[in-house]
Amino acid sequence: MRTSPALRRKLISVAAASAALLTAASTASAVAAQETVSQGPAVPAAQTEAAPGTPAERLIVGYKPGAAEAGSNPAAEADATAKGEQAGEDVDFQRRLGTGAALVDLGDDLTKADVADVVARYRADPQVAYVVPDRLNKPKADPNDTEYTKQWDLFESTAGMNVPGAWATSTGTGVTVAVIDTGYAAHTDLAANIVGGYDFIADTAVSVDGDGRDSNPADPGDYYAANECGSGTPAGNSSWHGTHVAGTIAAVTNNNKGVAGIAYGAKISPVRVLGKCGGYDSDIIDAITWASGGTVSGVPANSNVAKVINMSLGGDGACTSATQSAITAAVNRGTTVVVAAGNESDNVANHSPGNCDNVISVAATNRTGAKASYSNYGSFVDISAPGGQTSTGTANGILSTLNSGTKTPSSESYAYYQGTSMATPHIAGLVALVKSANPALSPAQIETAVKNNARALPGACSGGCGAGLADAARTVQAVSGSGGSTGGTTFSSSTAVSIPDNGSAVESSIAVSGRTGNAPTALQVGVDITHTYRGDLVIDLVAPDGTAYRLKAASSSDSADNVSTTYSVNASGETANGTWKLRVQDTAAQDTGKLNSWQLTF
């Protein structure tokens, strides 16, 4: 016996009558019906779902004028019964809509394939004008946080990260993000999302709080007097840096207060490593280990293991083996590590941990979508995110939670900051959304999804800004199966080509076929080059029509080895099919190299 339609129906309450409605229809790939229907094409998943991942319980059927079912309820009821019998399902006519369309009920136990079968039966009927799922709609309303309208970095179409479009699918629920930073200054716009952390600062001269390591990650302030952090260094007020970073990731949202967090359903574990004048590698290494679930001698086991680590910090030089070892172990434990590229307007190759392996290294963009003037760049950069630029106006910075104290904690506040430190939590927040939407993804798969679903940088970037500007909605849709790209189609060449020292350009070709239309706005170009001074290299992607896209310019300051990275190219003006080439030239003497392989991912 079938249950009452009233009992089967799922209801949506609308909080405000004035709220605009956004349909939650999916744009996922086609799903085949259980049985073959001779007429009509395959049924797209969007026509089987009431919301992403939820099979429809009702269909709206529009009949062509003149069809008996268009005006007769008994005829529409008989047709529904017949279509159900054909598909082996129990389909009931419910009522006539104001437009004349028929609403038919499918029940609540059908799979997408079952729904597709019924839809296919209706589509094959020449008397049916259309058949669509009775989709669930949700209120589309901005968060009611009082400062949300100032968070251009989340929603502006030019250079925002398209965060609101991700919230219908994921808010980060179930994910803990460790903010390895200055600790946490109590703030009511964050408190509900704070879980236990740790203070890893062992040196009392740095810790300021009068003791060494303990379970209290409270930020006492990192104020320093003139010359205290080096001869000639002026005094600096307390930054409350970790609190600002945490607010961007997971400020409490829809609480009629302050700002909205990107992953406001996630939790923040404050892990304190930075105090007066900075923090030591040794403390940071232990913090990475503990936050990701590893064991640190003398420190209790972590009961809030983080699947995301945010490190908006850095120093000069190469990534040390000690730091790399801690990062690699964290990633092997399933934790994604997101780090700042740095603010020296220099190649990130010269700055750690932005130049470490197995991290997502983040460059900063301004409100126009160009690389921020201070941001580091280069082939180690994986992705770009809004970092703001207050030199063009305070409101062009990134607004987040803070404290008003100049030395020690005072009242809670909000302030605009700029930096790759601000860009990094945008990506950490996105990673939390992704991990919540698809917990099975590994750190490598998450990084690939973030990069493959970026959009071309709206503004200029000289030197390399990774795969482009991160797009939260597209990335979350991709990993949840409702759109975007989780990897795309890849064409590759593994034929090694020697690069002559200070010589002519060499080229390697890839023949692309089977594509339709033009290349994407974020064509991914993966490059693996061995070279003993990569600053000598100029790298171009050459489209089938001969148009060259500069991937990397020569730089006398980039003395690091090798190029192993993925570039993002807006190739939407190019036909996808044809022969693409990677052109590499060594422009200076005394160093040799080889193009080992490269690939294109559409």
C-alpha positions in Angstrom: 0.0 0.0 0.0 1.4 3.4 -1.0 1.8 6.0 1.7 -0.1 9.3 1.5 1.6 11.9 -0.7 1.2 14.3 2.2 3.5 12.0 4.3 6.0 11.6 1.5 6.4 15.3 0.7 9.4 17.2 1.9 8.7 20.7 2.9 10.8 23.8 2.7 10.1 26.8 5.0 11.0 30.2 3.6 12.4 32.5 6.2 11.6 35.8 4.4 8.9 36.4 1.8 11.2 38.8 0.0 14.0 36.3 -0.4 14.7 35.3 -4.0 14.6 31.7 -4.8 17.4 29.7 -6.4 16.7 26.4 -7.9 19.0 23.6 -6.7 19.0 21.8 -10.0 22.1 19.8 -10.9 24.1 20.0 -14.1 25.7 16.7 -13.7 26.4 14.2 -16.5 23.7 12.0 -18.1 22.3 9.0 -16.2 20.9 6.2 -18.3 17.5 4.7 -17.6 17.2 1.1 -16.3 15.5 -0.1 -19.4 16.2 1.0 -23.0 13.6 3.3 -24.5 13.7 3.4 -28.3 12.7 7.0 -28.7 14.5 10.0 -27.4 18.1 10.7 -26.1 19.4 9.7 -22.7 17.9 11.5 -19.7 20.2 14.0 -18.1 20.7 13.8 -14.4 19.2 17.3 -14.0 15.9 15.8 -15.1 15.9 13.1 -12.4 16.7 15.2 -9.3 14.7 17.4 -7.0 18.0 18.7 -5.6 21.6 17.7 -6.2 21.9 14.0 -5.3 18.2 13.7 -4.4 16.0 11.7 -6.8 12.7 13.5 -7.7 9.5 12.4 -6.0 7.3 14.2 -8.5 7.3 15.2 -12.1 5.6 18.1 -13.9 4.3 17.0 -17.3 3.2 19.5 -19.9 1.1 18.1 -22.8 0.8 19.6 -26.2 -2.4 21.5 -27.1 -5.0 19.2 -28.5 -3.8 16.2 -26.4 -6.6 14.6 -24.3 -4.3 14.7 -21.3 -3.9 18.5 -21.6 -7.5 19.1 -20.5 -8.8 15.9 -18.9 -7.7 14.9 -15.5 -8.9 11.3 -16.0 -6.9 11.1 -19.2 -3.8 12.5 -17.4 -4.3 9.9 -14.6 -4.7 7.1 -17.1 -1.5 8.2 -18.9 0.4 8.3 -15.6 -0.7 4.8 -14.8 0.3 3.6 -18.2 3.7 5.2 -18.1 4.3 3.7 -14.7 3.3 0.2 -15.9 5.7 0.6 -18.8 8.5 1.5 -16.5 7.5 -1.0 -13.8 6.8 1.8 -11.3 3.6 3.1 -9.5 3.0 6.6 -11.0 0.1 8.6 -9.7 -1.6 11.7 -11.2 -1.9 14.3 -8.3 -3.4 17.5 -9.6 -3.5 20.0 -12.4 -1.3 23.1 -12.1 -2.4 26.6 -12.9 -0.5 26.4 -16.2 -2.4 23.3 -17.2 0.5 20.9 -16.6 0.0 17.7 -14.7 1.7 16.9 -11.4 2.5 13.2 -11.1 3.8 11.4 -8.0 6.6 8.8 -8.1 6.9 8.0 -4.4 10.0 8.3 -2.3 11.8 5.0 -2.9 12.9 5.5 -6.5 16.6 5.8 -7.6 17.8 8.3 -10.2 17.8 5.4 -12.7 14.1 4.6 -11.8 13.2 8.3 -12.2 15.1 8.5 -15.5 13.1 5.5 -16.8 9.8 7.2 -16.1 11.0 10.5 -17.6 12.2 8.7 -20.7 8.7 7.2 -21.2 7.1 10.6 -21.1 9.8 12.1 -23.4 9.1 9.4 -25.9 5.4 10.3 -26.1 4.8 12.7 -29.0 1.8 14.3 -27.1 4.2 15.4 -24.3 5.6 18.9 -24.7 7.9 18.7 -21.7 8.6 16.7 -18.5 10.6 18.1 -15.7 11.3 17.2 -12.0 9.3 19.0 -9.4 12.5 20.6 -8.0 13.2 21.7 -4.5 13.9 25.4 -4.2 15.7 27.2 -1.4 15.7 30.8 -0.2 18.6 32.6 -1.8 19.5 35.2 0.7 22.8 36.8 1.7 24.0 35.9 5.2 22.5 38.3 7.8 26.0 39.1 9.2 26.1 42.9 9.6 29.4 43.4 7.8 28.9 40.8 5.0 28.3 43.5 2.3 32.0 44.5 2.9 33.3 41.1 2.1 33.8 41.6 -1.6 36.3 38.8 -1.6 33.5 36.3 -1.1 30.9 37.4 -3.7 32.0 40.1 -6.1 31.8 38.8 -9.7 35.1 40.2 -10.9 37.5 39.1 -8.2 35.5 37.4 -5.5 35.8 33.7 -4.9 32.2 32.8 -5.7 31.7 31.4 -2.1 27.9 31.9 -1.7 27.3 29.5 -4.6 29.0 26.7 -2.7 27.0 27.1 0.5 23.9 25.3 -0.8 26.1 22.2 -1.1 28.6 22.5 1.7 29.4 24.7 4.7 32.4 22.7 6.0 30.4 20.6 8.5 32.5 17.9 10.1 35.9 19.3 9.2 38.4 20.8 11.6 40.9 23.4 10.3 44.1 23.9 12.3 45.3 27.5 12.2 49.0 27.4 12.9 49.6 31.0 13.8 49.6 33.5 16.7 46.8 31.8 18.6 43.3 33.0 19.3 42.0 36.2 20.9 38.5 35.6 22.2 35.8 36.8 19.9 32.1 36.2 20.0 31.9 36.0 16.2 34.3 33.0 16.4 33.7 31.4 19.8 31.1 28.8 18.7 33.4 27.4 16.1 36.6 27.2 18.2 37.7 23.8 19.5 40.8 22.8 21.5 44.2 23.7 20.2 47.7 24.0 21.7 50.5 26.5 22.4 53.7 25.1 20.9 56.0 28.0 21.7 58.7 26.6 23.9 60.9 29.7 24.3 59.5 32.1 26.9 61.1 35.1 25.3 58.9 34.4 22.2 55.8 33.2 24.0 55.1 36.4 26.0 52.6 34.5 28.1 55.3 33.6 30.8 55.5 29.9 30.2 56.4 27.4 27.6 54.2 24.8 25.8 50.7 24.2 27.2 47.2 23.5 26.2 46.1 27.2 26.2 46.5 28.7 22.7 45.2 32.1 23.7 47.0 35.0 22.0 48.6 37.3 24.6 49.7 39.7 21.9 52.9 39.9 19.8 53.8 43.5 20.4 57.5 44.4 20.3 59.5 47.5 21.1 61.8 49.3 18.7 65.0 47.3 18.0 63.6 44.3 19.9 63.3 42.2 16.8 66.5 43.4 15.2 68.6 46.5 15.0 66.7 49.3 13.3 63.3 47.5 13.5 60.6 49.9 14.6 58.1 49.0 17.3 55.1 47.0 16.2 51.6 46.7 17.7 50.1 43.3 18.4 48.7 41.8 15.2 46.1 39.3 16.4 47.0 37.6 13.1 45.7 34.2 13.9 42.3 35.5 14.9 42.0 37.4 11.6 42.9 34.3 9.7 40.4 32.1 11.6 37.6 34.6 11.0 38.0 34.3 7.2 37.9 30.5 7.4 35.0 30.0 9.9 33.5 33.0 11.5 30.0 32.2 12.8 27.5 33.1 10.0 23.9 34.1 10.0 24.1 35.3 13.5 23.2 39.0 12.8 26.8 39.9 13.7 30.0 40.8 12.0 31.4 38.8 9.1 30.7 35.5 7.4 33.2 32.6 7.3 33.9 30.7 4.2 33.5 27.3 5.8 31.2 28.5 8.7 30.1 24.9 9.5 33.8 23.9 10.1 35.7 24.1 13.4 38.9 26.0 14.1 41.7 24.5 16.2 44.1 27.4 17.2 47.7 26.1 17.2 50.1 28.8 18.5 53.6 28.9 17.1 54.2 32.7 16.5 54.9 35.1 19.3 57.1 38.1 19.8 59.3 38.5 16.7 58.0 35.4 15.0 58.4 31.6 15.6 60.9 28.8 15.2 60.8 26.0 12.7 61.1 23.5 15.5 57.8 24.7 17.0 56.1 24.8 13.7 57.2 21.3 12.8 55.8 19.9 16.0 52.6 21.9 15.4 52.1 20.4 11.9 52.7 16.9 13.3 50.3 17.3 16.2 47.6 19.1 14.3 47.5 16.3 11.7 47.2 13.5 14.3 50.9 12.7 14.8 52.7 12.1 18.1 54.8 14.8 19.7 56.8 13.9 22.8 55.5 15.6 26.0 52.3 16.8 24.3 48.9 15.1 24.8 47.3 13.4 21.9 45.2 15.7 19.7 41.5 15.1 20.2 40.6 17.5 17.3 42.7 16.2 14.4 42.6 18.6 11.5 42.0 17.6 7.9 43.1 21.0 6.9 46.1 23.1 8.1 46.4 26.8 7.4 49.9 28.3 7.6 49.9 32.0 6.9 53.5 32.3 7.8 56.9 32.1 6.2 60.6 32.8 6.1 63.4 33.1 3.6 65.3 30.3 1.9 64.7 26.8 0.7 62.2 24.5 2.2 64.3 22.5 4.7 64.3 18.7 4.9 63.0 19.0 8.5 59.9 21.1 7.5 59.3 19.0 4.4 59.4 15.9 6.4 56.7 17.2 8.7 54.5 18.4 5.8 54.8 15.1 3.9 53.9 13.1 7.0 50.8 15.3 7.6 49.7 14.8 4.0 50.2 11.1 4.3 47.9 11.2 7.3 45.2 12.7 5.1 45.6 16.4 6.0 45.8 19.1 3.3 48.4 21.7 4.0 47.7 25.3 2.7 50.5 27.8 2.9 51.1 31.5 2.0 53.4 32.2 -0.9 54.7 35.3 0.9 54.6 39.1 0.6 58.1 40.0 -0.7 57.0 40.6 -4.4 59.6 37.9 -5.2 59.7 34.5 -6.6 58.3 32.1 -4.0 61.1 29.7 -4.8 63.1 31.8 -2.3 60.6 31.6 0.5 59.5 28.7 2.8 57.1 27.0 3.3 55.6 28.4 0.1 58.2 26.5 -1.8 57.7 23.2 -0.1 56.3 20.1 -1.9 52.9 18.6 -1.1 51.4 22.0 -0.1 48.9 24.3 -1.8 50.9 27.5 -2.1 48.7 30.6 -2.4 49.3 33.9 -4.1 47.2 37.0 -3.4 45.0 39.0 -5.8 43.5 42.5 -5.4 40.0 43.7 -5.9 40.5 43.8 -9.7 41.6 40.2 -9.8 45.3 41.1 -10.6 48.2 39.8 -8.6 48.5 42.1 -5.5 51.6 44.2 -5.7 53.2 42.6 -2.7 52.4 39.0 -3.5 55.1 36.5 -4.3 54.8 34.5 -7.6 56.4 31.8 -9.6 56.1 28.2 -10.6 55.7 27.0 -7.0 52.4 28.9 -6.7 49.4 26.6 -7.1 46.4 28.9 -6.9 45.5 32.5 -6.3 42.8 33.9 -3.9 41.8 37.4 -2.7 44.4 38.9 -0.4 43.3 42.5 -0.8 45.3 45.7 -1.3 44.7 48.5 1.1 47.0 50.9 -0.7 44.1 51.5 -3.1 41.6 52.0 -0.3 41.1 50.4 3.1 37.9 48.8 2.0 39.9 46.9 -0.7 41.5 44.8 2.0 40.1 41.6 3.6 37.7 42.3 6.5 37.8 39.8 9.4 37.7 39.3 13.2 40.4 41.0 15.3 41.1 42.6 18.7 41.5 46.3 19.4 44.4 46.0 21.9 47.6 47.5 20.7 49.7 45.4 23.1 47.6 43.1 25.2 44.0 41.9 24.5 41.3 44.4 24.7 37.8 44.5 23.1 37.0 42.4 20.1 36.9 44.2 16.8 37.0 43.8 13.0 39.6 45.2 10.6 40.8 45.1 7.0 44.2 43.4 6.5 46.1 42.6 3.3 48.5 39.8 2.4 49.0 36.3 1.2 48.2 35.6 4.9 44.7 36.7 4.0 44.6 34.8 0.7 45.6 31.5 2.3 42.6 31.1 4.6 40.3 31.6 1.6 41.8 28.4 0.2 41.9 26.6 3.6 38.2 27.5 3.9 37.5 26.2 0.4 39.4 22.9 1.2 37.2 22.5 4.2 34.1 22.9 2.0 35.5 20.3 -0.4 36.4 17.8 2.3 33.0 18.2 3.9 31.3 17.7 0.5 33.4 14.6 -0.3 35.2 13.2 2.7 36.9 10.4 0.7 39.1 12.8 -1.2 42.8 12.7 -0.6 44.9 15.9 -0.3 46.2 15.4 -3.8 42.7 15.0 -5.2 41.5 18.1 -3.3 44.4 20.2 -4.7 43.6 18.9 -8.2 39.9 19.8 -7.9 40.8 23.3 -6.6 43.2 24.0 -9.5 41.1 22.4 -12.2 38.0 24.4 -11.3 39.8 27.8 -11.0 38.8 30.5 -13.4 41.3 32.6 -15.4 42.8 35.4 -13.4 40.7 38.5 -14.2 43.7 40.8 -14.0 47.4 40.7 -14.8 50.0 38.5 -13.2 53.7 38.6 -14.0 55.7 35.6 -13.0 53.1 32.9 -12.4 50.0 32.9 -10.2 49.2 29.2 -10.4 46.0 27.8 -11.9 44.1 31.0 -11.6 41.6 32.5 -9.2 39.9 29.8 -7.1 36.2 29.4 -7.6 34.4 27.9 -4.6 31.1 27.1 -6.1 32.5 25.3 -9.2 35.0 23.3 -7.1 32.4 22.2 -4.6 30.0 21.3 -7.4 32.7 19.2 -9.0 33.6 17.1 -6.0 29.9 16.6 -5.1 29.0 15.4 -8.6 26.8 18.4 -9.6 29.1 20.2 -12.1 32.6 21.5 -12.6 35.6 19.4 -13.3 37.2 16.8 -11.1 40.0 16.1 -13.5 38.9 16.6 -17.1 40.3 14.8 -20.1 44.1 14.8 -20.3 46.4 14.6 -23.3 50.1 14.1 -22.6 53.5 13.7 -24.1 56.2 11.8 -22.3 58.9 12.1 -25.0 61.9 13.7 -23.5 63.4 16.7 -25.3 66.8 18.1 -24.4 67.0 21.9 -24.0 70.2 23.3 -25.4 72.2 25.7 -23.2 71.6 29.3 -24.3 70.3 28.0 -27.6 67.3 27.9 -29.9 63.8 27.1 -28.6 62.7 23.4 -28.7 59.1 22.2 -29.0 57.1 19.2 -28.0 53.7 18.4 -29.6 50.4 17.0 -28.4 47.6 16.1 -30.8 44.2 16.8 -29.3 41.2 15.1 -30.9 37.7 14.2 -29.9 36.9 17.5 -28.3 34.0 19.8 -29.3 34.2 23.6 -29.5 36.9 25.7 -28.0 39.4 25.1 -25.3 38.4 26.1 -21.7 39.0 29.4 -19.9 41.2 27.5 -17.5 43.1 25.0 -19.7 45.6 23.2 -17.4 49.1 22.9 -18.7 51.2 20.5 -16.6 55.0 20.9 -17.1 57.9 18.7 -15.9 61.3 20.2 -16.7 64.6 19.3 -15.2 67.0 22.3 -15.3 69.8 23.5 -13.0 68.8 27.2 -13.2 65.2 27.5 -14.2 65.4 31.3 -14.2 67.0 30.9 -17.7 63.9 29.4 -19.1 61.1 30.9 -21.2 58.1 28.7 -21.6 55.2 29.2 -24.1 52.1 27.2 -24.9 51.4 27.3 -28.7 47.9 26.8 -29.8 47.0 25.0 -33.1 46.6 28.3 -34.9 50.1 29.4 -33.8 49.1 31.8 -31.0 51.6 31.7 -28.2 50.6 32.0 -24.5 53.5 32.9 -22.2 53.6 30.5 -19.3 56.9 31.6 -17.8 59.3 34.4 -18.4 63.1 34.4 -17.8 64.1 35.7 -14.4 67.7 36.3 -13.2 66.6 36.1 -9.6 65.1 32.6 -9.9 68.1 30.3 -9.2 66.2 27.2 -8.1 66.2 24.0 -10.0 63.5 22.5 -12.2 60.0 23.4 -13.3 57.4 21.1 -12.1 54.0 22.8 -11.9 50.7 23.3 -13.6 49.8 26.6 -15.4 46.3 27.8 -16.1 45.6 29.4 -19.5 42.5 31.2 -20.8 42.4 29.4 -24.2 38.7 30.0 -24.8 39.5 31.7 -28.1 41.2 28.6 -29.5 39.7 25.5 -31.1 40.3 22.6 -28.8 41.2 20.0 -31.5 44.5 20.2 -33.2 48.2 20.1 -32.5 49.3 22.0 -29.4 53.0 22.7 -28.7 55.1 23.5 -25.6 58.0 25.7 -26.6 61.0 26.0 -24.2 64.1 28.1 -24.6 67.2 28.5 -22.4 68.2 32.2 -22.7 71.5 32.2 -20.7 74.7 30.2 -20.6 76.1 27.6 -18.2 73.1 25.5 -17.3 71.4 22.6 -19.1 68.0 20.9 -18.9 65.4 18.5 -20.3 61.7 18.7 -20.9 60.7 15.3 -19.5 56.9 15.5 -20.1 54.0 17.8 -20.3 50.2 17.5 -20.5 47.0 19.4 -21.3 43.8 18.8 -19.2 40.6 20.1 -20.7 
